[in-house]
């Protein structure tokens, strides 16, 4: 591999741009190819970020010998197949959350990763947000014990739009995308395996074909519990908010920021080299490539989350 890690990024939409902004802050990494559905829009973004090569098909970029690694910010339904294509082409891959929307596909990615020995990482960003990192270090050091997590994931998406207000070519999903963040984080923070999981959902949207409201309950082998409320119907404060009820204190995480139970802000600016969770996630991906090690949020590490999502999907189907 060249001294500079050369990257192809697939997906020039809202989340792809977040990664492009993050990579600007990381030394020794260069995005050399940008892939998007529409040539002219992709070219516009590429020009903004000084990227010479533009493609409308992933295969075009995988054929470039200089490409060392790929970041996939494409529709969920494409993630597993594209991740496998990257690995088979000899490229390290970071795929945005979720890894797949079926357990069998997530397992297939892990199988190919094990065959190739390449780095395969999933964008479970909550593991990297400074707020959650601060708490994880306290738990790992034995200073805190998570007793309960109360999580709200709220959006207002009654039409199929992305974070930039643009029409999506695919449909988002509360269970396989947004719940994946919390299911993985709960196991990661509680320090055990999820031993109980239950879900209920509201009516299916007549056009989008998905549930717009969902509630999930989880229990860890450590005894900790988690209650997760998700909605695409919430016309109010948007985002995901985590309340950690611990044996010594209560903490509220709002993305990269952290507060105590009385809303006093906790300084987490020294937790890592950045306050941007996406940047920290990307730094871990590139560092694991250079160091030849398994990354935090590797496909192997996050696969138990997808087992739980599959279990919950089966429950919801049986109750329908």
C-alpha positions as CSV (number, residue, x, y, z in Angstrom):
1,X,0.0,0.0,0.0
2,X,1.2,3.5,-0.7
3,X,2.1,5.8,2.2
4,X,-1.1,7.8,1.5
5,X,-4.3,5.7,1.9
6,X,-6.3,6.3,-1.3
7,X,-10.0,6.0,-0.9
8,X,-13.1,5.7,-3.1
9,X,-16.3,7.0,-1.6
10,X,-19.6,5.7,-2.8
11,X,-22.6,7.9,-2.2
12,X,-22.4,11.7,-2.8
13,X,-25.4,12.5,-0.7
14,X,-25.9,13.9,2.8
15,X,-23.9,11.3,4.6
16,X,-21.2,11.0,2.0
17,X,-20.5,14.7,2.4
18,X,-20.1,14.2,6.2
19,X,-17.4,11.7,5.5
20,X,-15.7,14.0,2.9
21,X,-15.7,16.8,5.5
22,X,-14.2,14.4,8.1
23,X,-11.5,13.1,5.8
24,X,-10.3,16.7,5.2
25,X,-9.1,16.7,8.8
26,X,-7.2,13.4,8.5
27,X,-3.6,13.4,7.4
28,X,-2.3,10.7,5.0
29,X,-5.7,10.0,3.4
30,X,-6.9,11.1,0.0
31,X,-10.2,10.5,-1.7
32,X,-9.4,9.7,-5.3
33,X,-12.8,8.6,-6.6
34,X,-16.4,9.6,-5.9
35,X,-19.3,7.4,-7.0
36,X,-22.9,8.6,-7.3
37,X,-26.1,7.8,-9.2
38,X,-26.2,11.1,-11.2
39,X,-23.0,12.1,-13.1
40,X,-23.5,15.8,-13.0
41,X,-24.5,16.0,-9.3
42,X,-21.6,13.7,-8.4
43,X,-19.2,15.9,-10.4
44,X,-20.4,19.0,-8.6
45,X,-19.5,17.4,-5.2
46,X,-16.2,16.1,-6.5
47,X,-15.2,19.5,-7.7
48,X,-16.0,21.0,-4.3
49,X,-13.6,18.5,-2.7
50,X,-10.9,18.3,-5.4
51,X,-11.7,14.8,-6.4
52,X,-10.6,14.0,-10.0
53,X,-12.3,10.7,-10.7
54,X,-16.1,10.4,-10.8
55,X,-18.1,7.3,-11.5
56,X,-21.7,6.2,-11.6
57,X,-20.9,2.5,-10.8
58,X,-18.9,1.1,-8.0
59,X,-17.1,-1.4,-10.3
60,X,-15.5,1.5,-12.1
61,X,-13.8,2.7,-8.9
62,X,-12.9,-0.9,-7.7
63,X,-11.0,-1.3,-11.0
64,X,-8.6,1.5,-10.1
65,X,-5.4,-0.1,-8.9
66,X,-4.5,2.9,-6.7
67,X,-7.7,2.6,-4.6
68,X,-6.8,1.0,-1.2
69,X,-10.1,1.3,0.6
70,X,-13.8,2.2,0.0
71,X,-16.3,3.9,2.2
72,X,-19.9,3.0,1.3
73,X,-22.6,5.7,2.0
74,X,-25.1,4.1,-0.4
75,X,-28.7,2.9,0.2
76,X,-29.1,0.2,2.9
77,X,-30.3,-2.5,0.4
78,X,-26.9,-2.2,-1.4
79,X,-24.6,-2.3,1.6
80,X,-23.9,-6.1,1.9
81,X,-23.4,-6.8,-1.8
82,X,-21.2,-3.8,-2.3
83,X,-19.1,-4.6,0.8
84,X,-18.6,-8.1,-0.5
85,X,-17.6,-6.7,-3.9
86,X,-15.1,-4.4,-2.3
87,X,-13.5,-7.2,-0.3
88,X,-13.3,-9.5,-3.3
89,X,-11.6,-6.7,-5.3
90,X,-8.9,-6.5,-2.6
91,X,-10.1,-3.3,-1.0
92,X,-10.6,-2.6,2.7
93,X,-14.2,-1.4,3.3
94,X,-16.1,0.8,5.7
95,X,-19.9,0.5,5.2
96,X,-22.3,3.0,6.8
97,X,-24.8,1.7,9.2
98,X,-26.7,-0.6,8.8
99,X,-24.4,-3.4,7.5
100,X,-27.5,-5.1,5.9
101,X,-31.3,-5.3,6.4
102,X,-31.2,-9.1,6.6
103,X,-29.1,-11.3,8.9
104,X,-28.1,-13.7,6.2
105,X,-26.5,-10.8,4.2
106,X,-24.7,-9.5,7.3
107,X,-23.3,-12.9,7.9
108,X,-22.2,-13.2,4.3
109,X,-20.1,-10.1,4.6
110,X,-18.3,-11.5,7.7
111,X,-17.7,-14.8,5.8
112,X,-15.9,-12.9,3.0
113,X,-14.0,-10.7,5.4
114,X,-12.6,-13.8,7.1
115,X,-11.6,-15.3,3.7
116,X,-9.8,-12.1,2.6
117,X,-8.4,-10.9,5.9
118,X,-9.1,-7.3,4.9
119,X,-10.4,-4.6,7.2
120,X,-14.2,-4.5,7.2
121,X,-15.8,-2.0,9.5
122,X,-19.4,-0.7,10.0
123,X,-20.4,2.9,10.8
124,X,-21.7,2.3,14.3
125,X,-20.9,5.9,15.1
126,X,-22.2,5.9,18.6
127,X,-19.1,3.9,19.7
128,X,-17.0,6.9,18.6
129,X,-19.0,9.9,19.7
130,X,-16.9,11.6,22.5
131,X,-20.0,11.6,24.8
132,X,-20.4,7.8,24.6
133,X,-16.6,7.3,24.7
134,X,-16.4,9.2,28.0
135,X,-19.0,6.9,29.5
136,X,-17.5,3.7,28.0
137,X,-14.1,4.5,29.6
138,X,-15.8,5.0,33.0
139,X,-17.6,1.7,32.7
140,X,-14.5,-0.2,31.5
141,X,-12.5,1.3,34.4
142,X,-15.1,0.0,36.9
143,X,-16.1,3.6,37.9
144,X,-19.7,3.3,36.5
145,X,-22.2,0.6,36.0
146,X,-25.0,1.1,33.5
147,X,-28.3,0.1,35.1
148,X,-30.7,1.5,32.5
149,X,-30.6,3.3,29.1
150,X,-33.6,5.3,28.0
151,X,-33.3,6.3,24.3
152,X,-35.4,8.4,22.0
153,X,-34.8,8.3,18.2
154,X,-37.2,10.9,16.7
155,X,-37.5,12.2,13.2
156,X,-40.3,13.9,11.1
157,X,-40.2,11.9,7.8
158,X,-43.7,11.4,6.5
159,X,-42.3,11.7,3.0
160,X,-39.2,9.9,1.7
161,X,-36.6,12.7,2.1
162,X,-33.0,12.6,3.3
163,X,-31.3,14.9,5.8
164,X,-30.8,17.6,3.2
165,X,-34.5,17.6,2.3
166,X,-33.9,15.8,-1.0
167,X,-36.0,12.9,-2.3
168,X,-34.5,9.5,-1.5
169,X,-34.2,6.7,-4.0
170,X,-34.7,4.2,-1.2
171,X,-36.7,3.9,2.0
172,X,-35.2,4.3,5.5
173,X,-36.1,1.8,8.3
174,X,-36.6,2.3,12.0
175,X,-35.6,-1.3,12.9
176,X,-32.7,-2.1,10.6
177,X,-31.1,1.4,10.5
178,X,-32.0,3.5,13.5
179,X,-32.5,0.8,16.1
180,X,-29.2,-0.7,15.0
181,X,-27.4,2.2,16.6
182,X,-28.9,1.7,20.0
183,X,-29.0,-2.1,20.1
184,X,-25.2,-2.2,19.4
185,X,-24.5,0.6,21.8
186,X,-26.4,-0.9,24.6
187,X,-24.5,-4.1,24.5
188,X,-21.2,-2.2,24.1
189,X,-21.9,0.1,27.1
190,X,-23.5,-2.5,29.4
191,X,-20.6,-4.8,28.9
192,X,-22.6,-8.0,28.3
193,X,-24.8,-9.8,25.7
194,X,-28.4,-9.0,25.0
195,X,-30.4,-11.9,26.5
196,X,-33.9,-10.5,26.1
197,X,-35.4,-8.4,23.3
198,X,-39.0,-7.4,22.5
199,X,-40.6,-5.0,20.0
200,X,-43.9,-3.6,19.1
201,X,-44.7,-1.3,16.2
202,X,-47.4,1.1,15.0
203,X,-49.4,1.0,11.8
204,X,-47.6,0.5,8.4
205,X,-47.4,3.7,6.3
206,X,-49.7,3.2,3.2
207,X,-47.1,4.6,0.8
208,X,-43.7,4.0,2.4
209,X,-44.6,0.5,3.5
210,X,-42.8,0.8,6.9
211,X,-43.8,1.3,10.5
212,X,-43.5,4.9,11.5
213,X,-43.4,4.2,15.2
214,X,-41.7,1.5,17.2
215,X,-40.8,0.6,20.8
216,X,-38.1,-1.9,21.8
217,X,-37.1,-3.3,25.2
218,X,-33.7,-5.0,25.8
219,X,-32.0,-6.7,28.7
220,X,-28.3,-7.4,29.1
221,X,-26.6,-10.4,30.7
222,X,-25.3,-7.8,33.2
223,X,-28.9,-7.1,34.3
224,X,-29.0,-3.7,32.6
225,X,-32.1,-2.8,30.7
226,X,-32.9,-0.5,27.8
227,X,-36.0,1.1,26.5
228,X,-35.9,2.5,23.0
229,X,-38.6,4.7,21.4
230,X,-38.4,5.4,17.7
231,X,-40.6,7.6,15.4
232,X,-40.8,9.1,12.0
233,X,-43.9,11.0,13.1
234,X,-42.3,13.3,15.7
235,X,-43.0,17.0,14.9
236,X,-40.7,18.3,17.6
237,X,-37.0,18.1,18.6
238,X,-35.3,15.8,16.2
239,X,-32.4,13.4,16.7
240,X,-31.4,10.6,19.1
241,X,-31.1,11.3,22.9
242,X,-29.6,8.8,25.3
243,X,-30.2,8.8,29.0
244,X,-27.8,6.6,31.0
245,X,-29.0,5.8,34.5
246,X,-26.0,4.5,36.3
247,X,-25.1,3.3,39.8
248,X,-23.2,6.6,40.3
249,X,-25.0,9.4,38.4
250,X,-27.2,10.0,35.4
251,X,-25.9,11.2,32.1
252,X,-27.6,12.4,28.9
253,X,-25.8,12.1,25.6
254,X,-26.8,14.1,22.6
255,X,-24.6,13.0,19.8
256,X,-21.1,14.3,20.6
257,X,-22.2,16.3,23.7
258,X,-22.7,15.0,27.2
259,X,-24.6,16.4,30.2
260,X,-25.3,15.2,33.7
261,X,-28.8,14.4,35.0
262,X,-29.2,18.1,36.0
263,X,-28.3,19.3,32.5
264,X,-24.8,20.5,33.5
265,X,-22.5,20.1,30.5
266,X,-19.6,17.7,30.9
267,X,-16.4,18.7,29.0
268,X,-15.6,15.8,26.7
269,X,-13.3,17.8,24.4
270,X,-10.2,15.9,25.6
271,X,-11.6,12.5,25.1
272,X,-10.2,12.2,21.6
273,X,-8.5,14.2,18.9
274,X,-11.8,15.5,17.6
275,X,-15.4,16.3,18.7
276,X,-16.8,14.8,15.4
277,X,-18.0,11.2,15.8
278,X,-17.8,10.6,12.0
279,X,-14.2,11.8,11.9
280,X,-13.3,9.6,14.8
281,X,-15.0,6.7,13.1
282,X,-13.0,7.3,9.9
283,X,-9.8,7.7,11.8
284,X,-10.3,4.3,13.4
285,X,-10.9,2.7,9.9
286,X,-7.7,4.2,8.5
287,X,-5.6,3.4,11.6
288,X,-6.7,-0.2,11.6
289,X,-5.6,-0.5,7.9
290,X,-2.2,1.0,8.7
291,X,-1.7,-1.1,11.9
292,X,-3.0,-4.3,10.4
293,X,-5.6,-4.9,13.2
294,X,-9.3,-5.4,13.7
295,X,-11.1,-2.1,14.1
296,X,-13.6,-1.1,16.8
297,X,-17.0,-1.7,15.1
298,X,-15.6,-4.4,12.9
299,X,-18.2,-6.6,11.1
300,X,-17.4,-9.4,13.5
301,X,-17.9,-7.1,16.5
302,X,-21.2,-5.7,15.5
303,X,-22.8,-8.9,14.1
304,X,-24.6,-9.7,17.4
305,X,-26.6,-6.5,16.9
306,X,-27.9,-7.9,13.6
307,X,-28.9,-11.2,15.3
308,X,-31.1,-9.2,17.7
309,X,-32.6,-7.1,14.8
310,X,-33.5,-10.3,13.0
311,X,-35.1,-11.7,16.2
312,X,-37.1,-8.5,16.6
313,X,-38.2,-8.6,13.0
314,X,-39.5,-12.1,13.4
315,X,-41.4,-11.1,16.5
316,X,-43.0,-8.2,14.6
317,X,-43.9,-10.4,11.7
318,X,-45.5,-13.0,13.9
319,X,-47.6,-10.3,15.7
320,X,-48.8,-8.7,12.4
